[in-house]
Amino acid sequence: MIDLNNETAPWTDLLAAAMANAITEFEVEFCESLRQKLETFGARARLTEAQHHKLTCIAQAGGFWERDQ
């Protein structure tokens, strides 16, 4: 059951983990753009499937090819 009184987006914790693990310029800017989206839209903020996938990868300390350079 979804708690309709919950005022945070379901991906808030994922964003916090991703921000802590962000290393590359892309990762930092991506997380910052999502933080701004969350700040603007609050619990109504939604992610596309691609954004959710990228966020999950960063939160899990992803392995993006940029990190190897």
mmCIF file as Biopython writes it, N, C-alpha, C and O atoms, coordinates in Angstrom:
data_model
#
loop_
_atom_site.group_PDB
_atom_site.id
_atom_site.type_symbol
_atom_site.label_atom_id
_atom_site.label_alt_id
_atom_site.label_comp_id
_atom_site.label_asym_id
_atom_site.label_entity_id
_atom_site.label_seq_id
_atom_site.pdbx_PDB_ins_code
_atom_site.Cartn_x
_atom_site.Cartn_y
_atom_site.Cartn_z
_atom_site.occupancy
_atom_site.B_iso_or_equiv
_atom_site.auth_seq_id
_atom_site.auth_asym_id
_atom_site.pdbx_PDB_model_num
ATOM 1   N N  . MET A ? 1  ? 0.836  -1.176 0.000   1.0 0.0 1  A 1 
ATOM 2   C CA . MET A ? 1  ? 0.000  0.000  0.000   1.0 0.0 1  A 1 
ATOM 3   C C  . MET A ? 1  ? 0.887  1.248  0.000   1.0 0.0 1  A 1 
ATOM 4   O O  . MET A ? 1  ? 1.901  1.303  0.696   1.0 0.0 1  A 1 
ATOM 5   N N  . ILE A ? 2  ? 0.498  2.224  -0.774  1.0 0.0 2  A 1 
ATOM 6   C CA . ILE A ? 2  ? 1.226  3.478  -0.861  1.0 0.0 2  A 1 
ATOM 7   C C  . ILE A ? 2  ? 0.669  4.452  0.171   1.0 0.0 2  A 1 
ATOM 8   O O  . ILE A ? 2  ? -0.542 4.651  0.263   1.0 0.0 2  A 1 
ATOM 9   N N  . ASP A ? 3  ? 1.560  5.049  0.940   1.0 0.0 3  A 1 
ATOM 10  C CA . ASP A ? 3  ? 1.159  6.047  1.927   1.0 0.0 3  A 1 
ATOM 11  C C  . ASP A ? 3  ? 1.001  7.385  1.216   1.0 0.0 3  A 1 
ATOM 12  O O  . ASP A ? 3  ? 1.993  8.018  0.851   1.0 0.0 3  A 1 
ATOM 13  N N  . LEU A ? 4  ? -0.225 7.812  1.022   1.0 0.0 4  A 1 
ATOM 14  C CA . LEU A ? 4  ? -0.473 9.061  0.314   1.0 0.0 4  A 1 
ATOM 15  C C  . LEU A ? 4  ? -0.121 10.288 1.150   1.0 0.0 4  A 1 
ATOM 16  O O  . LEU A ? 4  ? -0.080 11.401 0.625   1.0 0.0 4  A 1 
ATOM 17  N N  . ASN A ? 5  ? 0.132  10.100 2.430   1.0 0.0 5  A 1 
ATOM 18  C CA . ASN A ? 5  ? 0.532  11.216 3.286   1.0 0.0 5  A 1 
ATOM 19  C C  . ASN A ? 5  ? 2.045  11.404 3.310   1.0 0.0 5  A 1 
ATOM 20  O O  . ASN A ? 5  ? 2.541  12.371 3.889   1.0 0.0 5  A 1 
ATOM 21  N N  . ASN A ? 6  ? 2.774  10.497 2.691   1.0 0.0 6  A 1 
ATOM 22  C CA . ASN A ? 6  ? 4.228  10.590 2.634   1.0 0.0 6  A 1 
ATOM 23  C C  . ASN A ? 6  ? 4.599  11.740 1.703   1.0 0.0 6  A 1 
ATOM 24  O O  . ASN A ? 6  ? 4.247  11.716 0.524   1.0 0.0 6  A 1 
ATOM 25  N N  . GLU A ? 7  ? 5.298  12.732 2.211   1.0 0.0 7  A 1 
ATOM 26  C CA . GLU A ? 7  ? 5.600  13.911 1.422   1.0 0.0 7  A 1 
ATOM 27  C C  . GLU A ? 7  ? 6.966  13.871 0.757   1.0 0.0 7  A 1 
ATOM 28  O O  . GLU A ? 7  ? 7.441  14.895 0.268   1.0 0.0 7  A 1 
ATOM 29  N N  . THR A ? 8  ? 7.603  12.715 0.730   1.0 0.0 8  A 1 
ATOM 30  C CA . THR A ? 8  ? 8.883  12.600 0.049   1.0 0.0 8  A 1 
ATOM 31  C C  . THR A ? 8  ? 8.725  11.696 -1.161  1.0 0.0 8  A 1 
ATOM 32  O O  . THR A ? 8  ? 7.914  10.770 -1.160  1.0 0.0 8  A 1 
ATOM 33  N N  . ALA A ? 9  ? 9.504  11.973 -2.184  1.0 0.0 9  A 1 
ATOM 34  C CA . ALA A ? 9  ? 9.491  11.130 -3.371  1.0 0.0 9  A 1 
ATOM 35  C C  . ALA A ? 9  ? 10.084 9.774  -3.009  1.0 0.0 9  A 1 
ATOM 36  O O  . ALA A ? 9  ? 10.956 9.695  -2.144  1.0 0.0 9  A 1 
ATOM 37  N N  . PRO A ? 10 ? 9.628  8.713  -3.652  1.0 0.0 10 A 1 
ATOM 38  C CA . PRO A ? 10 ? 10.109 7.376  -3.310  1.0 0.0 10 A 1 
ATOM 39  C C  . PRO A ? 10 ? 11.596 7.171  -3.586  1.0 0.0 10 A 1 
ATOM 40  O O  . PRO A ? 10 ? 12.191 6.215  -3.088  1.0 0.0 10 A 1 
ATOM 41  N N  . TRP A ? 11 ? 12.194 8.046  -4.363  1.0 0.0 11 A 1 
ATOM 42  C CA . TRP A ? 11 ? 13.603 7.884  -4.705  1.0 0.0 11 A 1 
ATOM 43  C C  . TRP A ? 11 ? 14.526 8.824  -3.920  1.0 0.0 11 A 1 
ATOM 44  O O  . TRP A ? 11 ? 15.690 8.991  -4.286  1.0 0.0 11 A 1 
ATOM 45  N N  . THR A ? 12 ? 14.023 9.433  -2.855  1.0 0.0 12 A 1 
ATOM 46  C CA . THR A ? 12 ? 14.812 10.361 -2.050  1.0 0.0 12 A 1 
ATOM 47  C C  . THR A ? 12 ? 16.035 9.682  -1.424  1.0 0.0 12 A 1 
ATOM 48  O O  . THR A ? 12 ? 17.136 10.231 -1.465  1.0 0.0 12 A 1 
ATOM 49  N N  . ASP A ? 13 ? 15.849 8.503  -0.852  1.0 0.0 13 A 1 
ATOM 50  C CA . ASP A ? 13 ? 16.978 7.783  -0.237  1.0 0.0 13 A 1 
ATOM 51  C C  . ASP A ? 13 ? 17.999 7.365  -1.284  1.0 0.0 13 A 1 
ATOM 52  O O  . ASP A ? 13 ? 19.204 7.395  -1.033  1.0 0.0 13 A 1 
ATOM 53  N N  . LEU A ? 14 ? 17.515 6.978  -2.451  1.0 0.0 14 A 1 
ATOM 54  C CA . LEU A ? 14 ? 18.404 6.591  -3.547  1.0 0.0 14 A 1 
ATOM 55  C C  . LEU A ? 14 ? 19.245 7.785  -3.984  1.0 0.0 14 A 1 
ATOM 56  O O  . LEU A ? 14 ? 20.434 7.640  -4.265  1.0 0.0 14 A 1 
ATOM 57  N N  . LEU A ? 15 ? 18.634 8.953  -4.040  1.0 0.0 15 A 1 
ATOM 58  C CA . LEU A ? 15 ? 19.366 10.171 -4.409  1.0 0.0 15 A 1 
ATOM 59  C C  . LEU A ? 15 ? 20.428 10.495 -3.368  1.0 0.0 15 A 1 
ATOM 60  O O  . LEU A ? 15 ? 21.540 10.883 -3.727  1.0 0.0 15 A 1 
ATOM 61  N N  . ALA A ? 16 ? 20.110 10.345 -2.096  1.0 0.0 16 A 1 
ATOM 62  C CA . ALA A ? 16 ? 21.097 10.619 -1.037  1.0 0.0 16 A 1 
ATOM 63  C C  . ALA A ? 16 ? 22.301 9.692  -1.178  1.0 0.0 16 A 1 
ATOM 64  O O  . ALA A ? 16 ? 23.441 10.133 -1.036  1.0 0.0 16 A 1 
ATOM 65  N N  . ALA A ? 17 ? 22.058 8.420  -1.456  1.0 0.0 17 A 1 
ATOM 66  C CA . ALA A ? 17 ? 23.157 7.468  -1.637  1.0 0.0 17 A 1 
ATOM 67  C C  . ALA A ? 17 ? 23.968 7.814  -2.879  1.0 0.0 17 A 1 
ATOM 68  O O  . ALA A ? 17 ? 25.195 7.725  -2.866  1.0 0.0 17 A 1 
ATOM 69  N N  . ALA A ? 18 ? 23.294 8.205  -3.942  1.0 0.0 18 A 1 
ATOM 70  C CA . ALA A ? 18 ? 23.988 8.560  -5.178  1.0 0.0 18 A 1 
ATOM 71  C C  . ALA A ? 18 ? 24.842 9.814  -4.989  1.0 0.0 18 A 1 
ATOM 72  O O  . ALA A ? 18 ? 25.965 9.882  -5.488  1.0 0.0 18 A 1 
ATOM 73  N N  . MET A ? 19 ? 24.315 10.795 -4.276  1.0 0.0 19 A 1 
ATOM 74  C CA . MET A ? 19 ? 25.083 12.019 -4.039  1.0 0.0 19 A 1 
ATOM 75  C C  . MET A ? 19 ? 26.343 11.718 -3.229  1.0 0.0 19 A 1 
ATOM 76  O O  . MET A ? 19 ? 27.382 12.345 -3.435  1.0 0.0 19 A 1 
ATOM 77  N N  . ALA A ? 20 ? 26.248 10.765 -2.316  1.0 0.0 20 A 1 
ATOM 78  C CA . ALA A ? 20 ? 27.413 10.389 -1.514  1.0 0.0 20 A 1 
ATOM 79  C C  . ALA A ? 20 ? 28.458 9.647  -2.352  1.0 0.0 20 A 1 
ATOM 80  O O  . ALA A ? 20 ? 29.651 9.715  -2.057  1.0 0.0 20 A 1 
ATOM 81  N N  . ASN A ? 21 ? 28.016 8.944  -3.392  1.0 0.0 21 A 1 
ATOM 82  C CA . ASN A ? 21 ? 28.927 8.151  -4.222  1.0 0.0 21 A 1 
ATOM 83  C C  . ASN A ? 21 ? 29.355 8.843  -5.507  1.0 0.0 21 A 1 
ATOM 84  O O  . ASN A ? 21 ? 30.229 8.337  -6.211  1.0 0.0 21 A 1 
ATOM 85  N N  . ALA A ? 22 ? 28.765 9.980  -5.827  1.0 0.0 22 A 1 
ATOM 86  C CA . ALA A ? 22 ? 29.075 10.672 -7.080  1.0 0.0 22 A 1 
ATOM 87  C C  . ALA A ? 22 ? 30.543 11.092 -7.110  1.0 0.0 22 A 1 
ATOM 88  O O  . ALA A ? 22 ? 31.047 11.719 -6.178  1.0 0.0 22 A 1 
ATOM 89  N N  . ILE A ? 23 ? 31.216 10.731 -8.207  1.0 0.0 23 A 1 
ATOM 90  C CA . ILE A ? 23 ? 32.640 11.042 -8.345  1.0 0.0 23 A 1 
ATOM 91  C C  . ILE A ? 23 ? 32.888 11.904 -9.581  1.0 0.0 23 A 1 
ATOM 92  O O  . ILE A ? 23 ? 33.527 12.953 -9.496  1.0 0.0 23 A 1 
ATOM 93  N N  . THR A ? 24 ? 32.381 11.459 -10.722 1.0 0.0 24 A 1 
ATOM 94  C CA . THR A ? 24 ? 32.654 12.176 -11.968 1.0 0.0 24 A 1 
ATOM 95  C C  . THR A ? 24 ? 31.812 13.441 -12.052 1.0 0.0 24 A 1 
ATOM 96  O O  . THR A ? 24 ? 30.830 13.608 -11.329 1.0 0.0 24 A 1 
ATOM 97  N N  . GLU A ? 25 ? 32.220 14.318 -12.944 1.0 0.0 25 A 1 
ATOM 98  C CA . GLU A ? 25 ? 31.474 15.564 -13.158 1.0 0.0 25 A 1 
ATOM 99  C C  . GLU A ? 25 ? 30.043 15.248 -13.595 1.0 0.0 25 A 1 
ATOM 100 O O  . GLU A ? 25 ? 29.097 15.892 -13.144 1.0 0.0 25 A 1 
ATOM 101 N N  . PHE A ? 26 ? 29.889 14.254 -14.474 1.0 0.0 26 A 1 
ATOM 102 C CA . PHE A ? 26 ? 28.561 13.855 -14.925 1.0 0.0 26 A 1 
ATOM 103 C C  . PHE A ? 26 ? 27.692 13.411 -13.747 1.0 0.0 26 A 1 
ATOM 104 O O  . PHE A ? 26 ? 26.546 13.842 -13.618 1.0 0.0 26 A 1 
ATOM 105 N N  . GLU A ? 27 ? 28.240 12.555 -12.897 1.0 0.0 27 A 1 
ATOM 106 C CA . GLU A ? 27 ? 27.476 12.036 -11.763 1.0 0.0 27 A 1 
ATOM 107 C C  . GLU A ? 27 ? 27.048 13.147 -10.818 1.0 0.0 27 A 1 
ATOM 108 O O  . GLU A ? 27 ? 25.904 13.182 -10.365 1.0 0.0 27 A 1 
ATOM 109 N N  . VAL A ? 28 ? 27.964 14.049 -10.524 1.0 0.0 28 A 1 
ATOM 110 C CA . VAL A ? 28 ? 27.668 15.163 -9.618  1.0 0.0 28 A 1 
ATOM 111 C C  . VAL A ? 28 ? 26.580 16.059 -10.214 1.0 0.0 28 A 1 
ATOM 112 O O  . VAL A ? 28 ? 25.631 16.425 -9.521  1.0 0.0 28 A 1 
ATOM 113 N N  . GLU A ? 29 ? 26.714 16.411 -11.491 1.0 0.0 29 A 1 
ATOM 114 C CA . GLU A ? 29 ? 25.730 17.277 -12.134 1.0 0.0 29 A 1 
ATOM 115 C C  . GLU A ? 29 ? 24.374 16.582 -12.270 1.0 0.0 29 A 1 
ATOM 116 O O  . GLU A ? 29 ? 23.331 17.218 -12.115 1.0 0.0 29 A 1 
ATOM 117 N N  . PHE A ? 30 ? 24.386 15.287 -12.558 1.0 0.0 30 A 1 
ATOM 118 C CA . PHE A ? 30 ? 23.144 14.530 -12.683 1.0 0.0 30 A 1 
ATOM 119 C C  . PHE A ? 30 ? 22.409 14.519 -11.346 1.0 0.0 30 A 1 
ATOM 120 O O  . PHE A ? 30 ? 21.205 14.774 -11.294 1.0 0.0 30 A 1 
ATOM 121 N N  . CYS A ? 31 ? 23.125 14.228 -10.275 1.0 0.0 31 A 1 
ATOM 122 C CA . CYS A ? 31 ? 22.514 14.203 -8.945  1.0 0.0 31 A 1 
ATOM 123 C C  . CYS A ? 31 ? 21.998 15.585 -8.552  1.0 0.0 31 A 1 
ATOM 124 O O  . CYS A ? 31 ? 20.922 15.707 -7.966  1.0 0.0 31 A 1 
ATOM 125 N N  . GLU A ? 32 ? 22.756 16.609 -8.869  1.0 0.0 32 A 1 
ATOM 126 C CA . GLU A ? 32 ? 22.333 17.974 -8.545  1.0 0.0 32 A 1 
ATOM 127 C C  . GLU A ? 32 ? 21.055 18.346 -9.299  1.0 0.0 32 A 1 
ATOM 128 O O  . GLU A ? 32 ? 20.174 19.001 -8.742  1.0 0.0 32 A 1 
ATOM 129 N N  . SER A ? 33 ? 20.954 17.932 -10.560 1.0 0.0 33 A 1 
ATOM 130 C CA . SER A ? 33 ? 19.745 18.250 -11.327 1.0 0.0 33 A 1 
ATOM 131 C C  . SER A ? 33 ? 18.530 17.535 -10.732 1.0 0.0 33 A 1 
ATOM 132 O O  . SER A ? 33 ? 17.434 18.096 -10.705 1.0 0.0 33 A 1 
ATOM 133 N N  . LEU A ? 34 ? 18.717 16.304 -10.255 1.0 0.0 34 A 1 
ATOM 134 C CA . LEU A ? 34 ? 17.605 15.583 -9.632  1.0 0.0 34 A 1 
ATOM 135 C C  . LEU A ? 34 ? 17.256 16.179 -8.271  1.0 0.0 34 A 1 
ATOM 136 O O  . LEU A ? 34 ? 16.087 16.202 -7.887  1.0 0.0 34 A 1 
ATOM 137 N N  . ARG A ? 35 ? 18.257 16.659 -7.542  1.0 0.0 35 A 1 
ATOM 138 C CA . ARG A ? 35 ? 17.988 17.308 -6.260  1.0 0.0 35 A 1 
ATOM 139 C C  . ARG A ? 35 ? 17.148 18.563 -6.476  1.0 0.0 35 A 1 
ATOM 140 O O  . ARG A ? 35 ? 16.226 18.838 -5.708  1.0 0.0 35 A 1 
ATOM 141 N N  . GLN A ? 36 ? 17.470 19.325 -7.526  1.0 0.0 36 A 1 
ATOM 142 C CA . GLN A ? 36 ? 16.702 20.526 -7.848  1.0 0.0 36 A 1 
ATOM 143 C C  . GLN A ? 36 ? 15.278 20.175 -8.260  1.0 0.0 36 A 1 
ATOM 144 O O  . GLN A ? 36 ? 14.328 20.877 -7.911  1.0 0.0 36 A 1 
ATOM 145 N N  . LYS A ? 37 ? 15.139 19.081 -9.006  1.0 0.0 37 A 1 
ATOM 146 C CA . LYS A ? 37 ? 13.807 18.611 -9.404  1.0 0.0 37 A 1 
ATOM 147 C C  . LYS A ? 37 ? 12.997 18.244 -8.169  1.0 0.0 37 A 1 
ATOM 148 O O  . LYS A ? 37 ? 11.815 18.574 -8.071  1.0 0.0 37 A 1 
ATOM 149 N N  . LEU A ? 38 ? 13.638 17.562 -7.230  1.0 0.0 38 A 1 
ATOM 150 C CA . LEU A ? 38 ? 12.981 17.165 -5.998  1.0 0.0 38 A 1 
ATOM 151 C C  . LEU A ? 38 ? 12.594 18.396 -5.173  1.0 0.0 38 A 1 
ATOM 152 O O  . LEU A ? 38 ? 11.511 18.447 -4.591  1.0 0.0 38 A 1 
ATOM 153 N N  . GLU A ? 39 ? 13.482 19.375 -5.130  1.0 0.0 39 A 1 
ATOM 154 C CA . GLU A ? 39 ? 13.219 20.605 -4.387  1.0 0.0 39 A 1 
ATOM 155 C C  . GLU A ? 39 ? 12.039 21.371 -5.003  1.0 0.0 39 A 1 
ATOM 156 O O  . GLU A ? 39 ? 11.225 21.948 -4.282  1.0 0.0 39 A 1 
ATOM 157 N N  . THR A ? 40 ? 11.954 21.373 -6.310  1.0 0.0 40 A 1 
ATOM 158 C CA . THR A ? 40 ? 10.899 22.103 -7.014  1.0 0.0 40 A 1 
ATOM 159 C C  . THR A ? 40 ? 9.546  21.406 -6.922  1.0 0.0 40 A 1 
ATOM 160 O O  . THR A ? 40 ? 8.530  22.047 -6.654  1.0 0.0 40 A 1 
ATOM 161 N N  . PHE A ? 41 ? 9.535  20.087 -7.146  1.0 0.0 41 A 1 
ATOM 162 C CA . PHE A ? 41 ? 8.272  19.359 -7.247  1.0 0.0 41 A 1 
ATOM 163 C C  . PHE A ? 41 ? 7.923  18.510 -6.031  1.0 0.0 41 A 1 
ATOM 164 O O  . PHE A ? 41 ? 6.803  18.011 -5.931  1.0 0.0 41 A 1 
ATOM 165 N N  . GLY A ? 42 ? 8.859  18.340 -5.110  1.0 0.0 42 A 1 
ATOM 166 C CA . GLY A ? 42 ? 8.599  17.557 -3.903  1.0 0.0 42 A 1 
ATOM 167 C C  . GLY A ? 42 ? 8.188  16.132 -4.217  1.0 0.0 42 A 1 
ATOM 168 O O  . GLY A ? 42 ? 8.768  15.491 -5.093  1.0 0.0 42 A 1 
ATOM 169 N N  . ALA A ? 43 ? 7.203  15.644 -3.515  1.0 0.0 43 A 1 
ATOM 170 C CA . ALA A ? 43 ? 6.763  14.257 -3.662  1.0 0.0 43 A 1 
ATOM 171 C C  . ALA A ? 43 ? 6.157  13.981 -5.037  1.0 0.0 43 A 1 
ATOM 172 O O  . ALA A ? 43 ? 6.015  12.823 -5.430  1.0 0.0 43 A 1 
ATOM 173 N N  . ARG A ? 44 ? 5.805  15.020 -5.755  1.0 0.0 44 A 1 
ATOM 174 C CA . ARG A ? 44 ? 5.241  14.842 -7.095  1.0 0.0 44 A 1 
ATOM 175 C C  . ARG A ? 44 ? 6.313  14.576 -8.138  1.0 0.0 44 A 1 
ATOM 176 O O  . ARG A ? 44 ? 5.994  14.205 -9.268  1.0 0.0 44 A 1 
ATOM 177 N N  . ALA A ? 45 ? 7.577  14.758 -7.783  1.0 0.0 45 A 1 
ATOM 178 C CA . ALA A ? 45 ? 8.676  14.569 -8.735  1.0 0.0 45 A 1 
ATOM 179 C C  . ALA A ? 45 ? 8.745  13.111 -9.168  1.0 0.0 45 A 1 
ATOM 180 O O  . ALA A ? 45 ? 8.682  12.201 -8.342  1.0 0.0 45 A 1 
ATOM 181 N N  . ARG A ? 46 ? 8.873  12.907 -10.454 1.0 0.0 46 A 1 
ATOM 182 C CA . ARG A ? 46 ? 8.959  11.565 -11.017 1.0 0.0 46 A 1 
ATOM 183 C C  . ARG A ? 46 ? 10.222 11.452 -11.857 1.0 0.0 46 A 1 
ATOM 184 O O  . ARG A ? 46 ? 10.712 12.442 -12.400 1.0 0.0 46 A 1 
ATOM 185 N N  . LEU A ? 47 ? 10.739 10.245 -11.957 1.0 0.0 47 A 1 
ATOM 186 C CA . LEU A ? 47 ? 11.904 9.965  -12.789 1.0 0.0 47 A 1 
ATOM 187 C C  . LEU A ? 47 ? 11.496 9.114  -13.982 1.0 0.0 47 A 1 
ATOM 188 O O  . LEU A ? 47 ? 10.561 8.318  -13.899 1.0 0.0 47 A 1 
ATOM 189 N N  . THR A ? 48 ? 12.203 9.290  -15.089 1.0 0.0 48 A 1 
ATOM 190 C CA . THR A ? 48 ? 12.020 8.379  -16.207 1.0 0.0 48 A 1 
ATOM 191 C C  . THR A ? 48 ? 12.727 7.079  -15.852 1.0 0.0 48 A 1 
ATOM 192 O O  . THR A ? 48 ? 13.492 7.035  -14.888 1.0 0.0 48 A 1 
ATOM 193 N N  . GLU A ? 49 ? 12.485 6.035  -16.605 1.0 0.0 49 A 1 
ATOM 194 C CA . GLU A ? 49 ? 13.170 4.768  -16.349 1.0 0.0 49 A 1 
ATOM 195 C C  . GLU A ? 49 ? 14.681 4.928  -16.490 1.0 0.0 49 A 1 
ATOM 196 O O  . GLU A ? 49 ? 15.446 4.358  -15.712 1.0 0.0 49 A 1 
ATOM 197 N N  . ALA A ? 50 ? 15.104 5.703  -17.481 1.0 0.0 50 A 1 
ATOM 198 C CA . ALA A ? 50 ? 16.534 5.922  -17.693 1.0 0.0 50 A 1 
ATOM 199 C C  . ALA A ? 50 ? 17.158 6.682  -16.523 1.0 0.0 50 A 1 
ATOM 200 O O  . ALA A ? 50 ? 18.252 6.337  -16.075 1.0 0.0 50 A 1 
ATOM 201 N N  . GLN A ? 51 ? 16.474 7.709  -16.026 1.0 0.0 51 A 1 
ATOM 202 C CA . GLN A ? 51 ? 16.986 8.466  -14.881 1.0 0.0 51 A 1 
ATOM 203 C C  . GLN A ? 51 ? 17.083 7.568  -13.653 1.0 0.0 51 A 1 
ATOM 204 O O  . GLN A ? 51 ? 18.065 7.624  -12.913 1.0 0.0 51 A 1 
ATOM 205 N N  . HIS A ? 52 ? 16.064 6.742  -13.437 1.0 0.0 52 A 1 
ATOM 206 C CA . HIS A ? 52 ? 16.072 5.843  -12.283 1.0 0.0 52 A 1 
ATOM 207 C C  . HIS A ? 52 ? 17.230 4.851  -12.390 1.0 0.0 52 A 1 
ATOM 208 O O  . HIS A ? 52 ? 17.890 4.555  -11.394 1.0 0.0 52 A 1 
ATOM 209 N N  . HIS A ? 53 ? 17.475 4.342  -13.589 1.0 0.0 53 A 1 
ATOM 210 C CA . HIS A ? 53 ? 18.577 3.404  -13.793 1.0 0.0 53 A 1 
ATOM 211 C C  . HIS A ? 53 ? 19.924 4.070  -13.505 1.0 0.0 53 A 1 
ATOM 212 O O  . HIS A ? 53 ? 20.757 3.503  -12.797 1.0 0.0 53 A 1 
ATOM 213 N N  . LYS A ? 54 ? 20.139 5.259  -14.045 1.0 0.0 54 A 1 
ATOM 214 C CA . LYS A ? 54 ? 21.394 5.988  -13.805 1.0 0.0 54 A 1 
ATOM 215 C C  . LYS A ? 54 ? 21.574 6.293  -12.325 1.0 0.0 54 A 1 
ATOM 216 O O  . LYS A ? 54 ? 22.669 6.146  -11.782 1.0 0.0 54 A 1 
ATOM 217 N N  . LEU A ? 55 ? 20.506 6.716  -11.683 1.0 0.0 55 A 1 
ATOM 218 C CA . LEU A ? 55 ? 20.560 7.036  -10.259 1.0 0.0 55 A 1 
ATOM 219 C C  . LEU A ? 55 ? 20.924 5.799  -9.443  1.0 0.0 55 A 1 
ATOM 220 O O  . LEU A ? 55 ? 21.729 5.875  -8.515  1.0 0.0 55 A 1 
ATOM 221 N N  . THR A ? 56 ? 20.331 4.671  -9.790  1.0 0.0 56 A 1 
ATOM 222 C CA . THR A ? 56 ? 20.629 3.414  -9.103  1.0 0.0 56 A 1 
ATOM 223 C C  . THR A ? 56 ? 22.085 3.022  -9.292  1.0 0.0 56 A 1 
ATOM 224 O O  . THR A ? 56 ? 22.740 2.593  -8.342  1.0 0.0 56 A 1 
ATOM 225 N N  . CYS A ? 57 ? 22.594 3.163  -10.502 1.0 0.0 57 A 1 
ATOM 226 C CA . CYS A ? 57 ? 24.005 2.833  -10.774 1.0 0.0 57 A 1 
ATOM 227 C C  . CYS A ? 57 ? 24.949 3.698  -9.945  1.0 0.0 57 A 1 
ATOM 228 O O  . CYS A ? 57 ? 25.916 3.197  -9.370  1.0 0.0 57 A 1 
ATOM 229 N N  . ILE A ? 58 ? 24.670 4.981  -9.886  1.0 0.0 58 A 1 
ATOM 230 C CA . ILE A ? 58 ? 25.520 5.891  -9.114  1.0 0.0 58 A 1 
ATOM 231 C C  . ILE A ? 58 ? 25.420 5.557  -7.627  1.0 0.0 58 A 1 
ATOM 232 O O  . ILE A ? 58 ? 26.431 5.543  -6.925  1.0 0.0 58 A 1 
ATOM 233 N N  . ALA A ? 59 ? 24.218 5.292  -7.150  1.0 0.0 59 A 1 
ATOM 234 C CA . ALA A ? 59 ? 24.017 4.972  -5.734  1.0 0.0 59 A 1 
ATOM 235 C C  . ALA A ? 59 ? 24.769 3.708  -5.334  1.0 0.0 59 A 1 
ATOM 236 O O  . ALA A ? 59 ? 25.205 3.577  -4.190  1.0 0.0 59 A 1 
ATOM 237 N N  . GLN A ? 60 ? 24.921 2.782  -6.267  1.0 0.0 60 A 1 
ATOM 238 C CA . GLN A ? 60 ? 25.620 1.533  -5.990  1.0 0.0 60 A 1 
ATOM 239 C C  . GLN A ? 60 ? 27.093 1.646  -6.359  1.0 0.0 60 A 1 
ATOM 240 O O  . GLN A ? 60 ? 27.783 0.634  -6.488  1.0 0.0 60 A 1 
ATOM 241 N N  . ALA A ? 61 ? 27.573 2.866  -6.528  1.0 0.0 61 A 1 
ATOM 242 C CA . ALA A ? 61 ? 28.957 3.155  -6.913  1.0 0.0 61 A 1 
ATOM 243 C C  . ALA A ? 61 ? 29.273 2.522  -8.250  1.0 0.0 61 A 1 
ATOM 244 O O  . ALA A ? 61 ? 30.317 1.900  -8.447  1.0 0.0 61 A 1 
ATOM 245 N N  . GLY A ? 62 ? 28.341 2.701  -9.153  1.0 0.0 62 A 1 
ATOM 246 C CA . GLY A ? 62 ? 28.282 2.232  -10.518 1.0 0.0 62 A 1 
ATOM 247 C C  . GLY A ? 62 ? 29.392 1.805  -11.364 1.0 0.0 62 A 1 
ATOM 248 O O  . GLY A ? 62 ? 28.992 0.783  -11.921 1.0 0.0 62 A 1 
ATOM 249 N N  . GLY A ? 63 ? 30.423 2.028  -11.695 1.0 0.0 63 A 1 
ATOM 250 C CA . GLY A ? 63 ? 31.224 1.465  -12.740 1.0 0.0 63 A 1 
ATOM 251 C C  . GLY A ? 63 ? 31.018 2.129  -14.085 1.0 0.0 63 A 1 
ATOM 252 O O  . GLY A ? 63 ? 31.170 1.483  -15.122 1.0 0.0 63 A 1 
ATOM 253 N N  . PHE A ? 64 ? 30.677 3.403  -14.088 1.0 0.0 64 A 1 
ATOM 254 C CA . PHE A ? 64 ? 30.595 4.093  -15.356 1.0 0.0 64 A 1 
ATOM 255 C C  . PHE A ? 64 ? 31.994 4.145  -15.960 1.0 0.0 64 A 1 
ATOM 256 O O  . PHE A ? 64 ? 32.988 4.233  -15.240 1.0 0.0 64 A 1 
ATOM 257 N N  . TRP A ? 65 ? 32.059 4.090  -17.276 1.0 0.0 65 A 1 
ATOM 258 C CA . TRP A ? 65 ? 33.361 4.063  -17.947 1.0 0.0 65 A 1 
ATOM 259 C C  . TRP A ? 65 ? 34.177 5.300  -17.626 1.0 0.0 65 A 1 
ATOM 260 O O  . TRP A ? 65 ? 35.406 5.234  -17.625 1.0 0.0 65 A 1 
ATOM 261 N N  . GLU A ? 66 ? 33.535 6.423  -17.354 1.0 0.0 66 A 1 
ATOM 262 C CA . GLU A ? 66 ? 34.253 7.666  -17.052 1.0 0.0 66 A 1 
ATOM 263 C C  . GLU A ? 66 ? 35.133 7.543  -15.815 1.0 0.0 66 A 1 
ATOM 264 O O  . GLU A ? 66 ? 36.151 8.228  -15.713 1.0 0.0 66 A 1 
ATOM 265 N N  . ARG A ? 67 ? 34.758 6.689  -14.884 1.0 0.0 67 A 1 
ATOM 266 C CA . ARG A ? 67 ? 35.528 6.562  -13.651 1.0 0.0 67 A 1 
ATOM 267 C C  . ARG A ? 67 ? 36.907 5.972  -13.873 1.0 0.0 67 A 1 
ATOM 268 O O  . ARG A ? 67 ? 37.817 6.187  -13.072 1.0 0.0 67 A 1 
ATOM 269 N N  . ASP A ? 68 ? 37.066 5.222  -14.967 1.0 0.0 68 A 1 
ATOM 270 C CA . ASP A ? 68 ? 38.347 4.580  -15.248 1.0 0.0 68 A 1 
ATOM 271 C C  . ASP A ? 68 ? 39.349 5.539  -15.868 1.0 0.0 68 A 1 
ATOM 272 O O  . ASP A ? 68 ? 40.528 5.206  -15.989 1.0 0.0 68 A 1 
ATOM 273 N N  . GLN A ? 69 ? 38.901 6.719  -16.261 1.0 0.0 69 A 1 
ATOM 274 C CA . GLN A ? 69 ? 39.801 7.658  -16.928 1.0 0.0 69 A 1 
ATOM 275 C C  . GLN A ? 69 ? 40.407 8.646  -15.957 1.0 0.0 69 A 1 
ATOM 276 O O  . GLN A ? 69 ? 41.189 9.507  -16.359 1.0 0.0 69 A 1 
#
